[in-house]
């Protein structure tokens, strides 16, 4: 009989990258079935959201060949969630302000990773990590404790500068890593200079990804976002652009301040 505590790993090539999966808690045959379902789901999402596939719904939206009301429920959902993230970040995350039009690539990987976790849990997994090109969705912890997620230095891929411990939730990091300085400021259309690296933790993978991107644009000016009620349960850790310094913010700090003020 297959040992239920054995871990199952998989690599899925999709979206021009590799998605890494680590899961446990059910017989291997069930987990392999879940991984097969996740693989098909990721390719389905690629067919809907890819800006490189000419026949994807997002490509058709970008060319003005269809309206959002005609799109699939998944695309409409991501469109609405991107609108919410645009408002939460005061415009620093703007998937419409890019060359060619609407590009939700800065949201959809984290969003889809959350749904992959749900698929694997449905198949019996009690411990799951889905790593979608640096956007991680996590559940159940690892071997009786939390997942330990290290944040690499933007200067040295072999140096870990911060470690976060997470049992359930998501974590996303944006910055000058493999792609270099690729995030643009929606207001100026120039390379964003607010931060070198931004990491966001919270319950929603898509929103974590969007906030991390937005903090590269806004830097410390984005700290006040975490006082908004919609971001309860989120926190950020940011490496400044021109200094060897970093700062962090936790939405819980705003709640504690409000509670003490009311008292």
N, C-alpha and C positions, 0 to 999 in steps of 0.2 A: 504494500500500500504506500502511496506517495506521502512523504512527510509533509504535514500541513504547514510546518514552520519554514520549509525550504523557500528561498527567495527565487523569483523569476525575473529575468532581465530581458529587455528587448531594445532594439534600435530600429526606428522607422524613418526611412528617407522620404521626406516630403517638404514642401514649401521652400525648396532650395537649401535645406539644412537637415540635420539629424535630430530626431526626437528620441530622448532616452527615457525608458520606463523601468522602474524598480518596484516590484510589488510582492506581497506575501499574504498568507492568511487563509488560503484555500488550496485544494489539490492542484498540482501543476496543470492538469488537463483543463480545469475550469479557468485558471488564469490565462492559459494560452488562448482559450476561446475568447476571453475578454480582450486580450491584446489584438486578436484578429478583428474584433469588432471596432476597437479603437483605431486600428490601421485603416479600415474602410471609412470610418468617420472622418479621420484627418484628410483623406483623399477627397471625400465629399466636400469638406470645408474648402480645400484648395480649389476645387472646381467652381465653387461659388465666389470665393473672395480673391483669387489670384489676380494681380494686376499684369501678369505676364501671359496669362491664357486669354486669347482674344475673345473666346466665347463665354467667359465667366460673367456672372451677373454684375460684379463690380466693374469689369471692363466695359460692359454695355452701359452701365450708369455713367461712367466717366466719359463715354462718347456721346451721351445724350440719347441713346437708342431705347431707353426705358426709364420710367419714373420709379421712384422708390416704392410707391403704392403697388407697383406691378411685381416687385421683387419677392423672393421667397421669405417665409417667416423669419429664418435665421438672419438674412441680410437686413430685414427691417428692424429686427431686435438690435443688431450691432449698430445700425445707423442711429437708433434712438439712444443707445448707451453712449455712443460717441458724442451726441448732442449734449447729454448730461455731463460728460467729462469736459467738454468744451466750456460749459458754464461753470463747473466747479473750479476749473483752473484759470478762469478769467481770460480765456482765449489762448493760453500757452500751449494747450493741446488742441490742434485744429486740423483734422484729417481732410478738410475741404480746401485748406489753404496750401495746396501742394501742386506741383506741375501735373497737369492732366486731370485734376479734379479729385473727387472723394477717394481716399486711400486709407482704409482702416487697418493697415498692417501693424500699426503701433498699438492696436487694441486686441485684435482677433486671436493672436497666439495664446495670450493668457486666458482669454475667454474660452477658447477651445480646450485648453489644458484642464480647466476646471471641469468641463463636461467629460473629458476622458477619465478623470478621477471618478466621477459618478458612475461611468460605465463599468470600471473595474471593481468598484465597491458593489455594484449590482451583481457582479459575477463572484462575489465572496471575498474579495481582497479586503483586509483590515489595515494594511500598511501599504501606502502608495506614494510614489514620487513620479511626477511627469515633468520632465525638463524639456521645455520647448524653446531651445536656443537661448537659454539663460532666463526664461520666464518659467518659474517653477510653481506647480500646484501640488499640495501635500496633504496627506491624510493619515491619521493613526500613529504617527511617530515611527521610530526605528528601533527594533529590538528592545522594547520596553521603555524607551526614552524618547525625547524629541529628535527630529531631524536636525543635524548640525549643518548649516549652509554657510560656506565661506565666500566672502566677497574678495575678488582679486584686485590687486593694484592695477590702475590704468597703465602704469609704466612697466610692470613686470608680471607676466602671466603666472610666474611660479611663486609669487608672494601674496599671501592672504592677509588683508589688512583689517578685516572685521568678520566675526562669526555670529550668526543669529541662530537661535534654537527655536524650532517651530514644530508643533505637533499637528495642527490642522490649519490650513490657510494657504496663502500664496505669497510669493516674493518675486520681484522683478527688478532688474538692474539695467540702466541705460548709461551710455557714456562713450568715451573715446577708447574703445577696445578694438576688436578685429576690424571693424568698418571705419575706424578713425572718426574724425569730426564730420558726421553725416546728418545730424539733426539740425534743422533750420528753425530760426525764429519766425513764427507766422507773421509778426508785425513788420519785420525788416526784410524778410526773405534771405537773410544772411545766416552764416553758420552760428548756431546758438553758443553763447558765451557765459551763461549763468552758472554752469557747474561742469566739472570734468566727469563726474560719475554720480549717479543718483540711484539709490535702492529704496524701494517701497514695499512694506509688508502690510497685509490686510486680508480680509475674507474673500475678496473678489479678484481673481487673477487678471481679468481684462482691465479693471480700474487701476490695479497696481502698475500694470505696464504703461497705461496712459499717464498716470501721475509721475512715474519715473522719467518718462520722456519730457513731460512738462517742466519738471524741476531742472532738467538740463538747460531749458530755455530761461526760466525765471530765477534760478538760484535761490538765495535766501528770501527774495521777495515772495516766494511761494509758500513760506512757512505758515502764513496765516490761513491757508486753505484747510489745514488740519484742525482748525477750530470750527469748521462747518459741521453741522449735525450729520450730514450725509457721509462724512469721513470718520465717524466714530469707529474705533477699532483699527485705525490705520496709523502707521508710523513711517518715518523716512530717515535715511542716513545719507548725507551728501558730502562729496569731496569738492572743495572749492576750486574754481578754475585757475586762479593765478597765485594761489598760496598753498603751502604744505599743511593745510588745515582741513578739518571736517566739522560738520555740525549735524545734530539729530533733532527730531521733533516727534512727539507722540501725542496723538489726539487725546489720550487720557490726561495729559497735563492741562489741556484746556478745560476738560470737565472738572478736574480737581480745583482749578482756579475759580470756575464758576460756582462750584459748591461752597468754597470758602468765602466767596464774595456774598453769596446769598445768606450765609450764616452770620 
